[in-house]
Every structure is written in C-alpha cells, then in structure tokens.
Amino acid sequence: MAGNTFGVMLRLTTFGESHGQVVGGVLDGFPAGIVIDFSLIEKDLMRRKPGQSSISSSRDETDTVEFLSGIFEGKSLGSPIAFVIKNKDTRPGDYDNLKDVYRPSHADFTWEKKYGLRDHRGGGRSSARETAVRVAAGAFAKMLLKPLGVEIIAWVSGVGPITSMVDINLLTADLVESNTVRCPDRQSAVKMIAYIENLRKAHDSTGGVVSCVARGVPQGLGEPVFDKLQADLGKAMLSINAAKGFEYGSGFGGTAMLGSEHNDAFTVDTQGEITTLTNRSGGILGGISNGQPIYFNVAFKPVASISMEQSTVDIKGNPVLLKVGGRHDPCVVPRAVPIVEAMTALTLADHMLRNKVSRM
C-alpha cells in the first residue's frame, strides 16, 4: 500500500497494526550530531497513551520506544532512525464479532473494497494506535525547532457543544496540562469533563476541536505553489484519525468580513522590524510564514466505536444489530493534543530543512 510516508526532507514512514506485535517508524533526513532528548519523547508519548484518565480508553500500554538505528552515544548519526513501540495490551478476541461485520463510520467497508481483505482487530492499520509513532517522531522534530525558538502548544478548545475562551498570548503548556481534558480554560474544562463522563456512562461519544499555536516560527517557511505551508499543515492534520476539518488564521469566520476589516496592515515594531498590526492571516502569507504566530483549529468527529446498539450489515448485506466491544475513548480530543503538536512539528521542521537548500 502507498501513503505511509510523510514529508520531503524530513521523512517519516510508519508501519504496524493496532493489535499486531509492534507499531514503528523510520525517520529519515534527521541531521547528524543532534543530542537526543529522550525525556521529551517519553513525555509526549505519555500524553498520548491510553489509560491516562477516566475519560480515555482503558487500554494499558506503556508505549516505551525501542530504537534500532540512527542513534549512537545519545546523538543522531544522520542515518535513518528506526524505532518500534511494542503492543503489549492487545485483546484481539474483543473484535471476533467484527470479522464479517462493517462498523458504522469506520474504515472497515472502504478498506475491504480497496484491498480485498482487512484486519478486523481494532481496525488494524487504520487504527489511531499508529499515531503513537507520529508522536515519537514529532518529538525529534521539536528538537530541531527548539534552537530556533519555536514553541508549539495545542489544546482542547471545544468538546461537543462546549466551547472555551483562551488568550493564545497567555497560553502555556502547563495550563494545558493542568486538567485531564487539556483545556486551559478551567471553567470550560470542568463542563467538558462532566459532559464526556456522562456520555461514557451512556455508552455514547462526542467530538471536539483541538486548537494549536506555533510561536517563534521564522519568516520564509513554505513553498508558494502546491506545497504552501498551510496546505501541508492541512494535510498533516487531516491525516490524523477522526479529523474532519482544518482552518487557519481567521478561517471560515473571515468570510463574513470585509477586505478593509480583514487585511493585516504592515507596520514597524519597536526594534525596527517590519510586522503586522493584526494576525488574521494566521502567520502565513502566500503559503510562506511571515514571522507572526501560526494558529489553526482541527475538528474531530465523535468517536465511531460505541457500545450502544447500532444498525449495520455484514459482508453479505444481511442486517445486523451491533454493539462494538473493546476499549475506546468517549472523546478523542484530549489524547489528540500531542498528535496535533507532533504533526505540526514534523511539518515545520520539514520546511525548515527545505529552506536550507532553497537559498545560496
């Protein structure tokens, strides 16, 4: 199958299935001589892993990374960095009743029509289990961006009908991690947690929105035609399981504004640098970063795997009443936060490396 590699200069290839022996990745193009921050990799994986709170899946995975190549004495060699994460708490038997049944709003039907067969154990390759690899690789991308002063923070800005008010200028990673739903607006977070808990007890699920800001991004990242920075960020976000929408800057709200209201006027700051008075462009002009913070929203659908009885059909078209077993999140967005950060970091780091060969 195609489509397992992301990036141009910094390329991540992932492999593995949800209930197979391992998931893993190969990160190619990572420069030599970088001191590897193993604690950052572990920290980000712990933020994504299941079983971390009452509002997440109860699957118990340690998500410990085993590196196979590309690192020597704590530094990158410049060769491909290969790694695996073992699947320890697999329960393939939970999915025996799905072998010949299509789960509503899952990839079962389309996967089988494309390939002629599928791994029914938790969705196999289409499972969000694959995103653990992205988070590990994203930590490497963050290591490349840190010396540039780039800081990436994602957070939950909406759960179901509940929205939050967050000032991105005051936002910190500690505020995001101050509660289990990862919403820095504490009053909204309390409501979100209660809402998710009630849906979990009712065997239902909900969707939500993850927002992200990248501060300190240098000017000049992005290719101005097909590989516009916002286009690559959009592809990165929409490649995440359950993602349904992407908007950056003023997004869809900007369509209701006049040009005279929406334009970001240029000015000179106190250091004599050219900047803009506002940032409705979301830090990107003509597909290229302008030095302002890049900010965007990612919409995630309600989790499709619910234990409530649903109508579906089997592979022969016979009607079936289905209750999905296994362990699933009632809302994916709290665990999607580090995934959004990882894909943002991989995109920005890839464009940073592209810039090194675009100018003499």
C-alpha positions as CSV (number, residue, x, y, z in Angstrom):
1,M,0.0,0.0,0.0
2,A,1.1,3.6,-0.7
3,G,0.8,6.6,1.5
4,N,2.8,5.5,4.6
5,T,5.4,8.3,4.3
6,F,5.1,12.0,5.3
7,G,7.5,14.8,4.5
8,V,10.0,15.7,1.8
9,M,13.4,16.5,3.5
10,L,12.4,15.0,6.9
11,R,10.5,11.9,6.0
12,L,8.6,9.7,8.5
13,T,7.4,6.2,7.4
14,T,5.2,4.3,9.8
15,F,4.2,0.7,10.0
16,G,2.3,-1.8,12.1
17,E,-1.3,-2.6,13.1
18,S,-3.3,-1.9,16.2
19,H,-3.2,-5.5,17.6
20,G,-0.1,-6.7,15.8
21,Q,3.3,-7.2,17.6
22,V,4.5,-3.6,17.2
23,V,3.9,-0.2,15.6
24,G,7.0,1.6,14.4
25,G,8.6,4.1,12.2
26,V,11.7,5.1,10.2
27,L,12.6,8.8,10.4
28,D,15.0,9.7,7.6
29,G,16.6,13.1,6.9
30,F,17.2,13.9,10.6
31,P,20.6,15.8,10.8
32,A,23.6,14.3,12.4
33,G,25.0,15.4,15.7
34,I,21.8,16.4,17.5
35,V,21.7,15.5,21.2
36,I,18.6,13.3,21.6
37,D,16.2,14.4,24.4
38,F,14.8,11.0,25.4
39,S,12.7,12.6,28.2
40,L,10.8,14.7,25.7
41,I,10.0,11.6,23.6
42,E,8.7,9.8,26.7
43,K,6.8,12.8,28.0
44,D,4.9,13.3,24.7
45,L,4.1,9.6,24.4
46,M,2.7,9.6,27.9
47,R,0.4,12.5,26.9
48,R,-1.0,10.4,24.0
49,K,-1.1,6.9,25.5
50,P,-4.4,5.3,26.5
51,G,-5.5,4.6,30.1
52,Q,-4.3,8.0,31.4
53,S,-7.7,9.1,32.8
54,S,-11.3,8.1,33.3
55,I,-12.3,9.9,30.0
56,S,-9.9,7.9,27.8
57,S,-9.6,4.4,26.6
58,S,-8.7,1.8,29.3
59,R,-6.2,0.0,27.1
60,D,-3.0,-0.3,29.1
61,E,0.1,0.4,27.0
62,T,3.5,1.5,28.3
63,D,4.4,3.0,24.9
64,T,8.1,2.5,25.5
65,V,10.2,3.2,22.4
66,E,13.0,0.8,21.4
67,F,15.5,2.4,19.0
68,L,17.0,0.2,16.4
69,S,19.3,2.5,14.4
70,G,20.4,6.1,13.8
71,I,21.5,7.0,17.4
72,F,24.9,6.5,18.9
73,E,26.0,7.7,22.4
74,G,23.0,9.9,22.7
75,K,23.4,11.7,19.4
76,S,21.9,11.3,16.0
77,L,24.1,9.7,13.3
78,G,22.4,11.3,10.3
79,S,21.3,7.8,9.2
80,P,17.7,6.7,9.3
81,I,16.3,6.5,12.9
82,A,14.3,3.3,13.1
83,F,12.2,2.5,16.2
84,V,9.4,0.3,17.4
85,I,6.8,0.5,20.1
86,K,5.5,-2.9,21.3
87,N,1.8,-3.6,21.6
88,K,1.5,-5.2,25.0
89,D,-2.2,-5.0,26.0
90,T,-3.7,-6.5,22.8
91,R,-7.1,-8.2,23.0
92,P,-7.8,-9.3,19.5
93,G,-10.6,-11.5,20.8
94,D,-12.6,-8.4,21.6
95,Y,-13.1,-8.0,17.9
96,D,-14.1,-11.5,16.9
97,N,-17.7,-10.4,16.2
98,L,-16.4,-7.8,13.7
99,K,-14.8,-10.3,11.3
100,D,-17.7,-10.3,8.9
101,V,-19.5,-7.1,10.0
102,Y,-18.9,-3.4,9.0
103,R,-18.8,-1.0,11.9
104,P,-20.7,2.3,11.2
105,S,-18.5,5.2,10.2
106,H,-15.3,3.1,10.3
107,A,-12.8,2.2,7.5
108,D,-13.9,-1.5,7.5
109,F,-16.0,-1.2,4.4
110,T,-13.8,1.0,2.3
111,W,-10.6,-0.9,3.3
112,E,-12.1,-4.2,2.2
113,K,-13.3,-2.7,-1.1
114,K,-9.8,-1.3,-1.8
115,Y,-7.6,-4.3,-0.7
116,G,-10.0,-7.3,-0.8
117,L,-9.3,-8.1,2.9
118,R,-8.8,-6.3,6.2
119,D,-7.5,-6.7,9.7
120,H,-10.7,-6.6,11.8
121,R,-8.7,-6.4,15.1
122,G,-9.4,-2.9,16.1
123,G,-9.1,-1.6,12.5
124,G,-5.5,-2.8,12.0
125,R,-3.5,-0.2,10.2
126,S,-6.4,2.3,10.2
127,S,-6.4,2.4,14.0
128,A,-5.3,5.5,15.9
129,R,-2.7,3.2,17.5
130,E,-0.5,4.3,14.6
131,T,-0.4,7.8,15.9
132,A,2.0,6.8,18.7
133,V,4.7,6.6,16.1
134,R,3.9,10.1,14.9
135,V,4.2,11.5,18.4
136,A,7.6,9.8,18.9
137,A,8.8,11.2,15.6
138,G,7.3,14.6,16.4
139,A,9.5,14.9,19.5
140,F,12.5,14.6,17.2
141,A,11.1,17.5,15.1
142,K,10.6,19.6,18.2
143,M,14.3,19.1,19.0
144,L,15.2,20.6,15.6
145,L,12.9,23.5,16.1
146,K,13.8,24.4,19.7
147,P,17.1,26.1,18.9
148,L,15.2,28.4,16.6
149,G,12.9,29.4,19.5
150,V,9.9,27.7,18.0
151,E,7.2,26.7,20.6
152,I,4.2,24.6,19.6
153,I,1.2,24.3,22.0
154,A,-2.0,22.6,21.2
155,W,-5.1,22.4,23.5
156,V,-8.7,21.4,23.5
157,S,-10.9,24.4,22.6
158,G,-14.2,22.6,22.2
159,V,-16.0,19.4,23.3
160,G,-19.4,18.8,21.8
161,P,-21.4,22.0,22.4
162,I,-19.0,23.4,24.9
163,T,-16.5,26.0,23.8
164,S,-13.7,27.8,25.6
165,M,-12.1,31.2,25.7
166,V,-8.3,31.1,25.5
167,D,-5.9,34.0,25.1
168,I,-3.1,32.5,23.0
169,N,-0.7,35.2,24.2
170,L,-1.1,34.0,27.8
171,L,-1.2,30.3,26.9
172,T,1.4,27.9,28.4
173,A,1.9,24.2,28.2
174,D,1.5,23.9,32.0
175,L,-2.0,25.5,31.7
176,V,-2.9,22.9,29.0
177,E,-1.7,20.0,31.2
178,S,-3.5,21.3,34.3
179,N,-6.5,19.0,33.8
180,T,-7.4,15.7,32.1
181,V,-9.3,17.3,29.2
182,R,-6.4,19.6,28.3
183,C,-8.4,22.7,28.1
184,P,-6.6,25.8,29.7
185,D,-10.0,27.5,30.3
186,R,-10.7,25.8,33.7
187,Q,-14.4,26.7,33.9
188,S,-15.0,25.2,30.5
189,A,-12.7,22.2,31.3
190,V,-15.0,21.2,34.3
191,K,-18.0,21.3,32.0
192,M,-16.2,19.3,29.3
193,I,-15.1,16.6,31.7
194,A,-18.6,16.2,33.1
195,Y,-20.1,16.1,29.6
196,I,-17.7,13.3,28.5
197,E,-18.2,11.3,31.7
198,N,-22.0,11.4,31.2
199,L,-21.6,10.2,27.6
200,R,-19.2,7.4,28.6
201,K,-21.8,6.1,31.1
202,A,-24.4,6.3,28.4
203,H,-22.1,4.3,26.0
204,D,-22.0,7.2,23.6
205,S,-19.3,9.6,22.3
206,T,-18.7,13.2,21.2
207,G,-16.4,15.1,19.0
208,G,-14.5,18.3,19.6
209,V,-11.9,20.8,18.4
210,V,-8.1,20.9,19.0
211,S,-6.5,24.3,18.5
212,C,-2.8,24.9,18.1
213,V,-0.4,27.8,18.0
214,A,3.2,27.8,16.8
215,R,5.2,30.8,18.2
216,G,8.6,31.9,17.1
217,V,8.3,30.4,13.6
218,P,10.9,32.2,11.4
219,Q,9.9,34.0,8.3
220,G,10.2,32.2,5.0
221,L,9.0,28.7,5.7
222,G,6.8,27.2,3.0
223,E,6.7,26.7,-0.8
224,P,4.5,29.2,-2.6
225,V,2.6,26.9,-5.1
226,F,1.5,23.3,-4.3
227,D,3.4,23.0,-1.0
228,K,2.1,26.1,0.7
229,L,2.7,25.9,4.4
230,Q,-1.0,26.0,5.3
231,A,-1.6,23.3,2.7
232,D,1.0,21.0,4.2
233,L,-0.3,21.7,7.7
234,G,-3.8,20.9,6.5
235,K,-2.7,17.6,5.0
236,A,-0.8,16.8,8.2
237,M,-3.9,17.5,10.4
238,L,-6.4,15.8,8.1
239,S,-4.2,12.7,8.1
240,I,-5.0,12.2,11.8
241,N,-7.7,9.7,12.6
242,A,-11.2,11.2,13.1
243,A,-10.1,14.6,11.8
244,K,-12.9,16.3,9.9
245,G,-11.9,19.9,9.3
246,F,-9.0,22.3,9.3
247,E,-8.9,26.1,9.4
248,Y,-6.1,28.6,10.0
249,G,-6.0,32.2,10.8
250,S,-9.4,33.8,10.5
251,G,-10.7,30.6,8.9
252,F,-14.3,30.4,7.9
253,G,-15.2,33.3,10.1
254,G,-13.1,35.6,7.9
255,T,-15.5,35.0,5.0
256,A,-18.1,37.3,6.7
257,M,-15.6,40.2,7.0
258,L,-14.8,43.0,4.5
259,G,-11.4,43.3,3.0
260,S,-10.9,46.5,4.8
261,E,-11.6,44.7,8.1
262,H,-9.7,41.6,7.3
263,N,-6.4,42.9,5.9
264,D,-3.4,42.8,8.2
265,A,-1.8,46.3,8.0
266,F,2.0,46.4,7.9
267,T,4.0,48.5,10.4
268,V,7.4,48.7,12.1
269,D,7.9,47.4,15.6
270,T,10.0,49.0,18.4
271,Q,13.0,47.0,17.2
272,G,12.7,48.4,13.7
273,E,11.4,45.2,12.2
274,I,8.5,45.0,9.7
275,T,5.5,43.3,11.2
276,T,1.7,43.5,11.1
277,L,-0.7,45.2,13.4
278,T,-3.1,42.2,13.4
279,N,-2.7,38.5,12.5
280,R,-5.9,37.4,10.7
281,S,-3.6,35.6,8.2
282,G,-2.6,33.2,10.9
283,G,1.1,33.8,10.4
284,I,1.1,32.7,6.7
285,L,1.0,34.9,3.6
286,G,1.2,33.4,0.1
287,G,1.9,30.0,1.6
288,I,5.0,31.3,3.4
289,S,5.4,32.1,7.1
290,N,5.6,35.8,7.9
291,G,7.1,35.5,11.5
292,Q,3.7,36.0,13.3
293,P,2.3,33.1,15.4
294,I,0.7,30.4,13.2
295,Y,-2.6,29.3,14.7
296,F,-5.3,26.9,13.5
297,N,-8.2,24.7,14.5
298,V,-8.7,21.0,13.8
299,A,-12.2,19.4,14.1
300,F,-12.6,15.8,15.2
301,K,-15.7,13.8,14.8
302,P,-17.5,11.8,17.6
303,V,-15.6,8.5,18.2
304,A,-17.3,5.9,15.9
305,S,-16.7,2.9,18.3
306,I,-19.5,3.0,20.8
307,S,-21.1,0.1,22.8
308,M,-24.6,1.4,22.1
309,E,-26.6,-0.9,19.8
310,Q,-26.4,0.2,16.2
311,S,-27.8,-1.0,12.9
312,T,-25.3,-2.2,10.2
313,V,-24.8,-5.1,7.8
314,D,-22.4,-8.0,7.4
315,I,-20.3,-8.7,4.3
316,K,-23.2,-10.4,2.6
317,G,-25.5,-7.4,3.2
318,N,-27.6,-9.0,5.9
319,P,-28.8,-6.6,8.6
320,V,-27.0,-6.8,11.9
321,L,-27.6,-5.1,15.3
322,L,-24.1,-4.4,16.6
323,K,-22.5,-3.4,19.9
324,V,-18.8,-2.6,19.4
325,G,-16.6,-4.2,22.1
326,G,-13.1,-3.3,23.0
327,R,-11.8,-0.2,24.8
328,H,-12.4,3.1,23.2
329,D,-12.3,6.8,24.1
330,P,-15.7,8.6,24.6
331,C,-13.9,11.7,23.2
332,V,-10.7,11.6,21.2
333,V,-9.6,15.3,21.5
334,P,-7.7,15.2,24.9
335,R,-5.4,12.5,23.5
336,A,-5.2,14.2,20.1
337,V,-3.5,17.2,21.5
338,P,0.1,15.8,21.4
339,I,-0.7,14.3,18.0
340,V,-1.6,17.7,16.6
341,E,1.6,19.1,18.1
342,A,3.7,16.3,16.6
343,M,2.3,16.7,13.1
344,T,2.8,20.5,13.4
345,A,6.4,20.0,14.4
346,L,7.1,17.5,11.6
347,T,5.6,19.9,9.0
348,L,7.6,22.9,10.3
349,A,10.9,21.0,10.7
350,D,10.5,19.6,7.2
351,H,10.1,23.1,5.7
352,M,13.0,24.4,7.8
353,L,15.2,21.7,6.2
354,R,13.8,22.5,2.8
355,N,14.9,26.2,3.3
356,K,18.5,25.1,3.8
357,V,18.7,24.0,0.2
358,S,16.5,26.8,-1.3
359,R,18.9,29.7,-0.9
360,M,22.6,30.1,-1.6
